[in-house]
Amino acid sequence: MPIIKSAIKRVKQSAVKQKRNYIMRRKLKTAIKGVIDVVKAKNTEEGKKLLNTAYKIIDTAAKKHIIHHKNADRKKSRLAKLVGNIGKTPAKEVTKPIKKSTKAKAKTTKK
């Protein structure tokens, strides 16, 4: 344990911040998971409601520097894309044709 008075105070402050950050991270994860579960159930109305609450929690976490603001933007964008695609058929992936090599393999001679 620290002996200096300011160091003792910093330990107490970091413990409080750690607890607050943990609670906020849990809220963030559960909000995102809730939106993903609703998307899997294909419930559009519920998805939009949960998306708004997830946005609030993500913005709050970014404001309090729990996550980086660009990370928050990325999470919001991905969730919006998920909710926007509810009920739409996924596009087929375009596969490129496999090219056969035209070069002849070099033959090795026995020695």
Phi, psi and omega per residue, in radians:
M1 nan 2.548 3.127
P2 -1.248 2.662 -3.128
I3 -1.758 -0.651 -3.102
I4 -1.204 2.450 -3.042
K5 -1.045 -0.736 -3.120
S6 -1.195 -0.581 3.112
A7 -1.204 -0.647 3.087
I8 -1.093 -0.753 3.136
K9 -1.107 -0.721 3.139
R10 -1.111 -0.643 3.104
V11 -1.110 -0.764 3.117
K12 -1.111 -0.761 -3.126
Q13 -1.121 -0.725 -3.118
S14 -1.179 -0.570 3.097
A15 -1.155 -0.715 3.123
V16 -1.150 -0.775 3.135
K17 -1.113 -0.687 -3.138
Q18 -1.093 -0.736 3.123
K19 -1.143 -0.748 -3.138
R20 -1.134 -0.742 3.125
N21 -1.124 -0.686 3.134
Y22 -1.088 -0.791 -3.139
I23 -1.082 -0.757 -3.120
M24 -1.156 -0.689 3.113
R25 -1.122 -0.684 3.119
R26 -1.122 -0.763 3.104
K27 -1.046 -0.736 -3.127
L28 -1.075 -0.844 -3.115
K29 -1.134 -0.723 -3.124
T30 -1.200 -0.600 3.109
A31 -1.148 -0.770 3.136
I32 -1.153 -0.741 3.139
K33 -1.127 -0.625 3.103
G34 -1.100 -0.736 3.117
V35 -1.133 -0.750 -3.125
I36 -1.113 -0.706 3.116
D37 -1.112 -0.703 3.129
V38 -1.171 -0.649 3.113
V39 -1.127 -0.703 3.107
K40 -1.126 -0.570 3.109
A41 -1.416 -0.114 3.111
K42 1.050 0.765 3.110
N43 -1.837 1.765 -3.016
T44 -1.181 -0.854 -3.080
E45 -1.082 -0.823 3.137
E46 -1.121 -0.618 3.122
G47 -1.087 -0.728 3.141
K48 -1.170 -0.663 3.113
K49 -1.139 -0.822 -3.122
L50 -1.198 -0.494 3.111
L51 -1.126 -0.713 3.119
N52 -1.112 -0.746 3.119
T53 -1.178 -0.646 3.108
A54 -1.130 -0.687 3.092
Y55 -1.021 -0.786 -3.124
K56 -1.066 -0.782 -3.104
I57 -1.178 -0.718 3.131
I58 -1.114 -0.760 3.133
D59 -1.126 -0.686 3.118
T60 -1.126 -0.737 3.128
A61 -1.109 -0.668 3.119
A62 -1.217 -0.681 -3.130
K63 -1.127 -0.633 -3.130
K64 -1.557 0.170 3.095
H65 1.075 0.551 3.052
I66 -1.425 -0.654 2.980
I67 -2.214 2.765 3.132
H68 -1.236 2.582 -3.062
H69 -1.126 -0.545 3.098
K70 -1.280 -0.580 3.047
N71 -1.110 -0.700 3.113
A72 -1.113 -0.768 3.116
D73 -1.065 -0.714 -3.138
R74 -1.133 -0.749 3.116
K75 -1.089 -0.777 -3.135
K76 -1.105 -0.713 -3.135
S77 -1.118 -0.772 -3.118
R78 -1.174 -0.674 3.107
L79 -1.162 -0.712 3.128
A80 -1.100 -0.684 3.126
K81 -1.137 -0.703 3.110
L82 -1.086 -0.842 -3.105
V83 -1.180 -0.624 3.135
G84 -1.179 -0.446 -3.106
N85 -1.640 0.158 3.122
I86 -1.139 2.249 3.075
G87 1.505 -0.217 3.118
K88 -1.526 2.551 3.115
T89 -1.365 2.380 -3.140
P90 -1.200 2.482 3.137
A91 -1.250 2.528 3.121
K92 -1.269 2.484 3.127
E93 -1.340 2.341 3.115
V94 -1.525 2.137 3.131
T95 -1.830 2.433 3.124
K96 -1.412 2.494 3.100
P97 -1.166 2.516 -3.121
I98 -1.371 2.190 3.140
K99 -1.526 2.328 3.068
K100 -1.561 2.439 -3.122
S101 -1.249 2.384 -3.118
T102 -1.624 -0.191 -3.134
K103 -1.327 2.432 3.090
A104 -1.425 2.494 3.130
K105 -1.277 2.469 3.131
A106 -1.269 2.312 3.126
K107 -1.544 2.403 3.102
T108 -1.708 2.519 3.128
T109 -1.768 2.573 3.111
K110 -1.349 2.492 3.127
K111 -1.883 nan nan
